[in-house]
Every structure is written in C-alpha cells, then in structure tokens.
Amino acid sequence: MSSPVPPALPQGAGYALCAGLGLLFAGAMWHTVRALARARGEVQGSELFMTAARSVGPGLVAGAVVSSWTVAGTLLTSCTWTFSYGVSGAYFYGAGILMFSVAAIELKRKAPGAHTFLELTKIRYGVPGHCIQIFYSTLVQLFNCVNLLVGGSAVFSSITGMHPIASCFLLPIGVVVYTVTGGIKATFLVDYMHTVVIYVIILIALFSTYATSPLIGSPDKMYTLLAAAAESSPAPGAPGGSYLSFHSVQSLVLGIVIFVTGWSATVDVQLFQKAIAADPAHTLGGYLLGGLCWFAIPFCLATTFGLVGRALQTDAAWPTFPRLMSVDEVNKGLVLPYAAQALLGKGGAVLVLLMIFMAVTSAFSSDLVCIASVVTYDIYRGYINPRATGKRLLKLSHFVVIGFATVCACIAAGLSQTAIGVNFIITSIGIVTAPAFFPIACTLLWRKQNTIAVVLAPILGTATGIGCWVGSTHHWYSALTIDTLGEPLPLVVGNAVSLFSPFIYSPLLTVLFGAQDFRWEKFGAITAVDDSDVTGITSEQLAEQTKAEEPQMDAATDARMKRASLIAAYWSIAVTLAFIIVLPMPLYGTRYVFSRPFFRLWVVWTFAWAWAAALIITLLPLWQGRRTLWLVMSYAFTRRSAVVEPSSPAERQGSEEIEEKKASSDAESAAQVMVVPVR
C-alpha cells in the first residue's frame, strides 16, 4: 500500500480558490458588461450573447482557441507522458495539433449569418441529420466538461485535501455566473485573462527549472539528473532507457492516439461558435495564431514539470519520498502538482491550483455557451417556437447554462470516486465521438454527401471503433478492465478505426443511395432573431445586428475568404507534416540520444516558443482593442462616452452609415449612443 501524501495546502485554500476566485471573475465580468452597455450601447440580447456581434478580432480569437484546447488533460497528461517516456512525450502530445481554420473560414464564407454550425446541418439534411449531429456534439461537450471537472477535482484534492465531490460542484459556480452575465463575449474576455495567467506560470516554471532553482537551476544539471534517472528507472523502449531520446515506441503510440483524437475536436461545435463570433477578415489569423500558440502550453509545460518529476522523484523534496509514485497517482495526473511542489514548495502548489482553475473554468465556459446556443437556436427555435424573440431565447439560454453545468458536476462527482481518470477519458473519447468528424467536415466541404450517409456513417464508425477497441484489448490482455482498455495499443486501434472508417462509410452510402448535389446558397435562409423586446437595446444595435446577419457578402470579401481558405489548407498540411514527420521522425529513426549541447538547444527552443506565444496572446488583443479599452476607461472615470475614430476604411464606412441613419431618424433615436463596430 502506498503511504498517502499530506496536502501541501489547507482545505480552506481549495474552497477559497474554487468559490472565491470564481465569484471574483464573475463580479469583474458583470461590471465589464455594464460598462460596455452604458458606454457603447452593447446590451445583452440573444444575438450578442451567442455571437458577440461577429466582430471579435484575431487576438481574442487566438486566445479563445488556446483556451478551448487547454483542458485539464492538456496540462496533466502532457506532463504524465513526459515523466513516463521523456522528451518525446511532450512533443508527441503536441503533435496532434491540426488547424481548424479551413472549416472555420468556409463557415464564415458560406453562412455569415449563422448562429450555430448545426443550423447549417438542419438546412442541408433535415431533421435526421440535424439530430445525429446534435447528439454527437453534445456528447463531446459532455465528455469535455466532465473531464475538466474530474481532472480539476483530482488536483485540488491532492494539493489541499479538499473532497473531490465538493470541487466538482464548486468549480463551475463562478463560470455559470459570468457566462450568464456576459455570454460568449464574456467567454472571450475571460479566456484571454485565463490564458495570460497560464503563460505567466509556464514562464515562471521555465526560469525556475533552468535558471534559479537550487535543486536543478540549469540545463546541464537537468541533463545530469535525467541521465541518472535512466540508470535507476529506465524509460520503457528507449535506447539505454534514456529520457532524452525520441525513440520510444510507447510514446509514439500515445502520440498517434492524441493525433487521432485531436480530429474529434471538430465534432465539438463550440469551436465553430468561436468562428461565428470572429470578424470574417480575422478568422484565418486568429485560428492559425491560436493553434501555434497552443502548442507552447503542453510542450513547454511538460518540458519543465514532466522532466522535473523524473529528475527529482528520488530527491527528498519529492512529496512521496522515499517511495516512488504509484501507478494510480500517475494515472490521475499528479505528476504536475508533485513536481511543482518539489520545485517551488507551497508556492508551486498555489501556482498549479491557479493554472488548473484557469484551464477548467475557461474551457468549461466555452462549452456552456455552445450548449446554450444549440438548445435555444437549434432545438427550441428550430422545432418548438420558430418565432421566439430575443428576450425569451436569452432567458432560456440562462436556464440551459445552469442545468448543463449541474448535470456535468453530478457525472464528474460520480466518476471521481472510480478508477477512471483524465488520462483514460482523454485517450478514449475519440473512439466514441471521432466518427462524426468526416460527416461534419463534409457538411461544409463536400456538396455530394447525402442524409443517409451523415446519419449512418458516424453510428457505424462508433460501433466499429468500440468493437475493435474491446476486441483488441481482449486479444492482447485477455481481461477487460480500465487498465487494459487504457493500454496504448488497443487505444490506437480503437481511435484509428473510429476516425477513418467513416471515410469509407460516408462515400459508400452516398454512392449507394445517390449524391445530394447541395447548393451552398441555401445557407442564406438563416434568419435573424428579433431582439427588439430586450430591455435597453437600442435601434443602432439592432441595425448593426441585422447588418451582420446579411446572408450574402460582396464579391471582393468572398474572394478574400476563398484565398484565406486555401492558405489555411496549405498551412494545415505544412504544420502537420512539420510536427509529425520533419522533426520527430529523423530523431526517432536514428535512435538519437540528446547530447548535452543539443539538450541546451532544446531548452533554448522551449524558452523561445514560450515567450513568443505569451507575447502574442498577451499584447495582440490589447493593441487591437485599444480603442474599446479607451472608450470603456473614459466612461468609467468620466461617465461620458469617448469619441473613438475608426481606424480602417470599413469602420469609417460603417460609422458613416450609422450617422446617416441617425440623421434621418427621429429625435429620440438621434439622442442614442452610436455603436462603433469592434475590430
């Protein structure tokens, strides 16, 4: 039996952080929304709540993309794999990154007035296709949210002794409050703040590990400690047991698992929700920057805390000393908090709690907004009350946010009492959900796919994937348990079959039952919601919303977005090849073990990537939103709206049109505040 590790912090710290910090963010967001409403006339109607007036710039989009992909598993599992297999664990975990920008740009180009991606599904495939994609998308969101709470509760319980069931219910409280208050714009703003904090913590960890820590303090000392660890606890499958080699079969197999499950992320339509909220001109830049900056989080974090765990596990500073970590502790993702405590003491424990809190709450908020938009627009407005006005939809969305958060907390509380941890969930989720990837992608990219294919292909893919997963597990291990089902080889089989079998099923069913030959122009049938009954909303805001929902864009904009789509496709291919073939495969094939100078270079590259990502995510949104910040600050101190000059021809033209409308309107409308489009 493994002796328990005493918590580094008192229980009160866990409860204070879960409830107090969440409510602090909620209060800050409430005041921000009020300031925007009074200074800019941005009253929370259903359109603003769900789409942020489709005006979010690339900086905030990039931050939101980073936040959406930075779930608890990103932080915990990347460190666990690096602890187990060495430097390749961090890199192969990040190699699953694939650009979402192609589908996002096509969505903005073909359906600029969409509120959710699933509205397009209903128009194209009718009720059967709509229902099947709602099911798979909701399933992914449920998996994601439950995984966030399970991972977060395990860390809070380990560091503070807080009961995991309590953290499962307390973590979502602040998220629910600020999501209900500010909608998707609040999600973008909080995503930005959360992501900045995570990058700051990563930089602190890097400098402490490789510059200031008395336990390590330099790349050379880390190299020496890892060489000693290879002798006492060799890395499985690596040359000489080294943790400084890419030649690790187990790590490669797990990298393939993450690469495959990464495709299933597109099934989560909350990523499309971020694309809908983006300015059409900034969709490409936001998603490309977001994808590249996201890689810095698992890569840099694992290259610090993952390697620190392996280097210090036999040191007296390690929380479990004199014993090694148990398999159960490793599976729960406790390498990260233990390494932080060993390196930074109680301060490290606080930083890990803060980082996990940020990752859990920001990603959770994104899924809450998305599930609310699906229920209100796709289900309620689509089938129950097509004439529902903005006020009714806004109230319904608030109830959905609260209800879905409660359901996720209940499921997570149950799973927290089982052997199922974040590592198992994050590696098996694709087996169930990835089969919907190809049919969903073809909804925007292939006009021939028919309704039968979009319904049956994912169902057949899931059944095939689960069958191969269970069958291969029984073949190799003879027993079906959480441990054997979570072994790398069965996971590769199950995930790969689930992802790629619909590539056969969908075209085959399309050929057998006849191609659809869909016309993209039909997506223009999406209509705007009448927000005129929302308290406090102005005629200018209504006019701006209507303008943003115009179904067709001019030829010049359409041509620009077509070019952007091609650029995104080329970038996706190039980046994918670079991440999974160009760099790792020569290192893997040659069985190269890092020399001391090469490891120094590896650390320098880690620092460079972390700094570049942190500066882009931190400074770009501030620069692009400087006019809005000045407007809000001016109102906060003077209680008067500041005059902000438009910076681009498009903004100047939009401002002139609004001025013309104000001049021709009645005296009451002319007295209202002009809304300047956010860019």
Long-range contacts (C-beta under 8 A, 24 or more apart in sequence): 2-320, 2-323, 2-326, 2-328, 2-329, 3-320, 3-323, 5-158, 5-319, 5-320, 5-338, 7-158, 7-159, 7-160, 7-161, 8-159, 8-160, 8-319, 8-341, 8-345, 8-346, 8-349, 9-159, 9-160, 9-346, 9-349, 9-350, 9-353, 10-160, 10-161, 11-160, 11-161, 11-162, 12-160, 13-160, 13-350, 13-353, 14-156, 14-157, 14-159, 14-160, 14-161, 14-162, 14-167, 14-353, 15-162, 15-166, 15-170, 17-156, 17-353, 17-354, 17-357, 18-156, 18-162, 18-166, 18-167, 18-170, 18-171, 18-173, 18-357, 19-170, 19-173, 19-174, 21-174, 21-354, 21-357, 22-170, 22-171, 22-173, 22-174, 22-175, 22-177, 22-357, 22-361, 23-173, 23-174, 23-177, 24-174, 25-174, 25-178, 25-190, 25-193, 25-361, 26-174, 26-177, 26-178, 26-181, 28-178, 29-178, 29-181, 29-182, 29-186, 29-189, 29-190, 30-177, 30-178, 30-181, 30-182, 32-182, 32-186, 32-189, 32-632, 33-181, 33-182, 33-185, 33-186, 35-632, 35-635, 35-636, 36-185, 36-632, 37-536, 38-635, 39-631, 39-632, 39-634, 39-635, 39-636, 39-641, 39-642, 39-673, 40-628, 40-631, 40-632, 40-641, 40-673, 40-675, 40-676, 41-538, 41-540, 41-541, 41-672, 41-673, 41-674, 41-675, 42-185, 42-541, 42-675, 43-534, 43-535, 43-536, 43-537, 43-538, 43-541, 44-181, 44-182, 44-183, 44-394, 44-534, 45-390, 45-394, 45-529, 45-531, 45-534, 45-537, 45-541, 45-545, 46-376, 46-390, 46-391, 46-393, 46-394, 46-397, 46-529, 46-531, 46-534, 47-115, 47-390, 47-528, 47-529, 47-531, 47-545, 47-548, 47-549, 48-183, 48-185, 48-541, 48-545, 49-183, 49-184, 49-369, 49-394, 49-397, 50-115, 50-116, 50-183, 50-184, 50-273, 50-369, 50-372, 50-373, 50-376, 50-377, 50-397, 51-115, 51-184, 51-276, 51-277, 51-548, 52-183, 52-184, 52-185, 52-188, 52-277, 53-544, 53-545, 53-548, 53-677, 53-678, 54-112, 54-276, 54-277, 54-278, 54-279, 54-280, 54-548, 55-277, 55-279, 55-548, 55-677, 55-678, 55-679, 56-185, 56-188, 56-274, 56-277, 56-278, 56-279, 56-282, 56-286, 56-678, 57-278, 57-279, 57-282, 57-286, 57-621, 57-624, 57-625, 57-678, 57-679, 58-278, 58-279, 58-282, 58-285, 58-286, 58-289, 58-620, 58-624, 59-286, 59-289, 59-616, 59-617, 59-620, 59-621, 59-622, 59-623, 59-624, 59-625, 60-188, 60-189, 60-191, 60-192, 60-286, 60-621, 60-624, 60-625, 61-188, 61-274, 61-277, 61-278, 61-282, 61-283, 61-285, 61-286, 61-287, 61-289, 61-290, 62-285, 62-286, 62-287, 62-289, 62-290, 62-293, 62-616, 62-617, 62-620, 63-188, 63-191, 63-192, 63-195, 63-196, 63-290, 63-617, 63-621, 64-187, 64-188, 64-191, 64-192, 64-274, 64-286, 64-290, 64-366, 65-100, 65-271, 65-274, 65-286, 65-287, 65-289, 65-290, 65-291, 65-294, 66-191, 66-195, 66-290, 66-293, 66-294, 66-297, 66-613, 66-617, 67-191, 67-192, 67-194, 67-195, 67-359, 67-362, 67-363, 67-366, 68-191, 68-270, 68-271, 68-274, 68-363, 68-366, 69-265, 69-290, 69-294, 70-195, 70-198, 70-294, 70-297, 70-359, 70-362, 70-363, 71-144, 71-147, 71-148, 71-151, 71-359, 71-360, 71-363, 71-426, 72-147, 72-148, 72-150, 72-151, 72-152, 72-155, 72-333, 72-356, 72-359, 72-360, 72-422, 73-147, 73-151, 73-333, 73-422, 73-423, 73-425, 73-426, 74-297, 74-298, 74-359, 75-151, 75-297, 75-298, 75-301, 75-333, 75-336, 75-355, 75-356, 75-359, 76-151, 76-155, 76-333, 76-335, 76-336, 76-422, 76-423, 77-333, 77-422, 77-423, 77-426, 77-427, 78-298, 78-299, 78-301, 78-302, 78-306, 79-301, 79-302, 79-305, 79-306, 79-309, 79-333, 79-335, 79-336, 79-339, 80-306, 80-330, 80-331, 80-333, 80-335, 80-336, 80-423, 81-251, 81-254, 81-302, 81-306, 82-302, 82-303, 82-306, 82-307, 82-309, 82-310, 83-306, 83-307, 83-309, 83-310, 83-330, 83-335, 83-339, 84-235, 84-236, 84-250, 84-251, 84-330, 85-235, 85-236, 85-237, 85-238, 85-243, 85-248, 85-250, 85-251, 85-254, 86-226, 86-235, 86-238, 86-242, 86-243, 86-244, 86-245, 86-248, 86-251, 86-307, 86-310, 87-243, 87-244, 87-245, 87-246, 87-303, 87-307, 87-594, 87-602, 88-245, 88-246, 88-247, 88-248, 88-251, 88-252, 88-255, 88-584, 88-588, 89-248, 89-251, 89-254, 89-302, 89-306, 90-298, 90-299, 90-301, 90-302, 90-303, 90-306, 91-246, 91-255, 91-299, 91-583, 91-584, 92-251, 92-252, 92-254, 92-255, 92-258, 92-259, 92-584, 93-254, 93-255, 93-258, 93-298, 93-299, 93-302, 94-295, 94-298, 94-299, 94-579, 95-255, 95-258, 95-259, 95-579, 95-580, 95-584, 96-255, 96-258, 96-259, 96-260, 96-261, 96-262, 97-262, 97-291, 97-294, 97-295, 97-575, 97-576, 97-579, 98-262, 98-263, 98-291, 98-572, 98-576, 99-287, 99-288, 99-291, 99-568, 99-571, 99-572, 99-575, 99-576, 100-265, 100-266, 100-271, 100-275, 100-287, 100-291, 101-283, 101-284, 101-287, 101-288, 101-291, 101-564, 101-568, 101-571, 101-572, 102-445, 102-565, 102-568, 102-569, 102-572, 103-266, 103-272, 103-275, 103-441, 103-444, 103-445, 104-271, 104-272, 104-274, 104-275, 104-278, 104-283, 104-287, 105-275, 105-283, 105-284, 105-561, 105-564, 105-565, 105-568, 106-444, 106-445, 106-565, 107-272, 107-275, 107-276, 107-444, 108-275, 108-276, 108-278, 108-280, 108-283, 108-561, 109-280, 109-553, 109-558, 109-561, 109-562, 109-565, 110-444, 110-520, 110-523, 111-523, 111-524, 111-526, 111-551, 112-280, 112-548, 112-549, 112-550, 112-551, 112-552, 112-553, 113-524, 113-526, 113-527, 113-528, 113-548, 113-549, 113-550, 113-551, 114-276, 114-523, 114-526, 115-276, 115-373, 115-377, 115-526, 115-529, 116-269, 116-272, 116-273, 116-276, 116-370, 116-373, 116-374, 116-377, 116-378, 117-269, 117-272, 117-273, 117-276, 117-440, 117-443, 118-269, 118-374, 118-377, 118-378, 119-377, 119-378, 119-382, 119-526, 120-443, 120-444, 120-523, 120-526, 121-443, 121-454, 122-378, 122-382, 123-522, 123-523, 123-525, 123-526, 124-443, 124-516, 124-518, 124-522, 124-523, 125-443, 125-451, 125-454, 125-455, 126-451, 128-451, 128-455, 129-451, 129-454, 129-455, 130-378, 130-382, 132-436, 132-454, 132-455, 132-458, 132-459, 133-436, 133-439, 133-440, 133-443, 133-454, 134-374, 134-378, 134-379, 136-267, 136-433, 136-435, 136-436, 136-440, 136-458, 137-267, 137-268, 137-269, 137-370, 137-374, 137-436, 138-371, 138-374, 139-432, 139-433, 140-264, 140-265, 140-267, 140-268, 140-429, 140-433, 141-268, 141-270, 141-367, 141-370, 141-371, 142-407, 142-408, 142-411, 143-425, 143-429, 143-432, 143-433, 144-268, 144-363, 144-367, 144-429, 145-364, 145-367, 145-368, 145-404, 145-405, 145-408, 145-412, 146-408, 146-411, 146-412, 146-415, 146-425, 147-422, 147-425, 147-426, 147-429, 148-359, 148-360, 148-363, 148-364, 148-412, 149-360, 149-364, 149-408, 149-409, 149-412, 149-413, 149-416, 150-412, 150-415, 150-416, 150-420, 150-421, 150-422, 150-425, 151-333, 151-356, 151-360, 151-421, 151-422, 152-356, 152-357, 152-359, 152-360, 153-412, 153-416, 154-332, 154-333, 154-334, 154-416, 154-421, 154-422, 155-333, 155-334, 155-336, 155-337, 155-352, 155-353, 155-356, 156-353, 156-356, 158-332, 158-334, 158-337, 158-338, 159-337, 159-341, 159-349, 159-352, 159-353, 160-353, 164-413, 164-416, 164-417, 165-413, 165-416, 165-417, 168-409, 168-412, 168-413, 168-416, 169-409, 169-413, 171-357, 171-360, 171-361, 171-364, 171-409, 172-361, 172-364, 172-405, 172-408, 172-409, 174-361, 175-361, 175-364, 175-365, 175-368, 175-405, 176-368, 176-401, 176-402, 176-405, 178-365, 179-365, 179-368, 179-369, 179-401, 180-398, 180-401, 180-402, 183-369, 183-397, 184-273, 184-277, 184-369, 185-277, 186-365, 187-362, 187-365, 187-366, 187-369, 188-274, 188-277, 190-361, 190-362, 190-365, 191-362, 191-365, 191-366, 192-617, 192-621, 194-358, 194-359, 194-361, 194-362, 195-358, 195-362, 195-617, 196-614, 196-617, 196-618, 197-354, 197-355, 197-358, 198-297, 198-355, 198-358, 198-359, 199-296, 199-297, 199-610, 199-613, 199-614, 199-617, 199-618, 200-614, 201-351, 201-354, 201-355, 202-296, 202-297, 202-300, 202-301, 202-304, 202-610, 202-614, 203-610, 203-611, 203-614, 204-351, 205-301, 205-304, 205-305, 205-340, 205-343, 205-344, 205-351, 206-300, 206-304, 206-606, 206-607, 206-610, 208-343, 208-344, 209-304, 209-305, 209-307, 209-308, 209-343, 210-304, 210-603, 210-607, 213-343, 213-344, 215-312, 215-315, 215-317, 215-342, 215-343, 216-308, 216-311, 216-312, 216-343, 219-599, 219-600, 219-603, 220-596, 220-600, 222-307, 222-311, 222-599, 222-603, 223-594, 223-596, 223-599, 225-311, 225-312, 226-307, 226-310, 226-311, 229-310, 229-311, 229-313, 229-314, 232-314, 233-310, 233-313, 233-324, 239-591, 239-593, 240-593, 242-593, 242-594, 243-307, 243-310, 244-593, 244-594, 244-599, 245-587, 245-591, 245-592, 245-593, 245-594, 246-584, 246-587, 246-588, 246-592, 247-587, 247-588, 247-589, 247-590, 247-591, 247-592, 250-488, 252-588, 253-488, 253-489, 253-491, 253-492, 254-427, 254-488, 254-491, 255-580, 256-492, 256-495, 256-496, 257-427, 257-430, 257-488, 257-491, 257-492, 257-495, 258-426, 258-427, 259-580, 260-430, 260-434, 260-492, 260-495, 260-496, 260-499, 261-426, 261-427, 261-429, 261-430, 261-434, 261-495, 263-430, 263-434, 263-437, 263-499, 264-429, 264-430, 264-433, 264-434, 264-436, 264-437, 264-499, 266-437, 266-440, 266-441, 267-433, 267-434, 267-436, 267-437, 267-440, 268-367, 268-370, 269-370, 269-374, 270-366, 270-367, 270-369, 270-370, 270-371, 273-366, 273-369, 273-370, 273-373, 274-366, 279-679, 280-553, 280-557, 280-561, 281-557, 281-560, 283-561, 283-564, 284-564, 284-567, 284-568, 287-568, 288-568, 288-571, 289-616, 289-620, 291-575, 292-575, 292-613, 293-612, 293-613, 293-616, 293-617, 294-613, 295-579, 295-609, 295-613, 296-609, 296-610, 296-612, 296-613, 296-614, 297-613, 299-606, 299-609, 300-606, 300-609, 300-610, 301-336, 303-602, 303-603, 303-606, 304-606, 305-335, 305-336, 305-339, 305-340, 305-343, 306-335, 306-336, 306-339, 308-339, 308-342, 308-343, 309-335, 309-336, 309-338, 309-339, 309-342, 312-339, 312-342, 312-343, 315-342, 317-342, 317-343, 318-342, 328-419, 331-419, 331-421, 331-423, 331-424, 331-486, 332-421, 332-422, 332-423, 333-421, 333-422, 333-423, 364-405, 364-408, 368-401, 368-404, 368-405, 369-401, 371-400, 371-401, 371-404, 372-397, 372-398, 372-400, 372-401, 372-404, 373-397, 375-400, 376-400, 381-529, 388-529, 389-529, 389-530, 389-531, 389-532, 389-533, 390-529, 390-530, 390-531, 390-532, 390-533, 390-534, 390-537, 391-531, 391-533, 391-534, 391-535, 393-529, 394-534, 418-482, 419-482, 419-483, 420-482, 423-486, 424-482, 424-485, 424-486, 427-486, 427-491, 427-495, 428-469, 428-485, 428-486, 428-491, 428-494, 428-495, 430-495, 430-498, 430-499, 431-462, 431-465, 431-466, 431-469, 431-491, 431-494, 431-495, 431-498, 432-462, 432-465, 432-466, 432-498, 433-462, 434-461, 434-465, 434-495, 434-498, 434-499, 435-459, 435-460, 435-461, 435-462, 435-464, 435-465, 435-498, 435-499, 435-501, 435-502, 436-461, 436-502, 437-499, 437-502, 438-502, 438-503, 438-506, 439-502, 439-506, 442-506, 447-516, 447-517, 447-518, 447-519, 447-520, 448-510, 448-515, 448-516, 448-517, 448-518, 449-506, 449-510, 449-515, 449-516, 450-509, 450-510, 450-513, 450-514, 450-515, 450-516, 451-516, 452-509, 452-510, 452-513, 453-505, 453-506, 453-507, 453-509, 453-510, 453-513, 454-506, 456-505, 456-509, 457-502, 457-505, 457-506, 457-509, 458-502, 460-501, 460-502, 460-505, 461-497, 461-498, 461-499, 461-501, 461-502, 461-505, 462-498, 464-497, 464-498, 464-501, 465-494, 465-495, 465-497, 465-498, 465-499, 465-501, 466-494, 466-498, 468-493, 468-494, 468-497, 469-493, 469-494, 469-495, 469-497, 470-494, 523-551, 524-551, 524-552, 525-551, 526-551, 538-672, 538-673, 538-675, 539-665, 539-669, 539-672, 540-658, 540-661, 540-662, 540-669, 540-672, 540-673, 540-674, 540-675, 541-675, 543-658, 543-661, 544-658, 544-675, 544-677, 547-654, 624-679, 625-678, 627-676, 628-678, 631-676, 641-673, 644-676, 646-676, 647-679, 648-679, 650-679, 651-676, 651-677, 651-679
